């Protein structure tokens, strides 16, 4: 992923740079508010970054068919009891 700017309803831009090396089945884990849902929404093109771009194997996701992205990724949300 390249440098991103994500706008929330509060209109506060948040800069995010993250790189993932994905090999097979991969999960995103983290505390509430860590950006898991945002990263997933961006990967699946449910949202596009306000600035910057997201790349997958060097290809800008805006140039990849949404159907293809959604065939290779999915989401499952659950809460872990404490």
Secondary structure, 3 states (H helix, E strand, C coil): CCCEEEECCCCCEEEECCCCCCCCCCCCCCCCCCCHHHHHHHHCCCCCCCEECCEECCEEHHHCCHHHHHHHCCCCCCCCCC
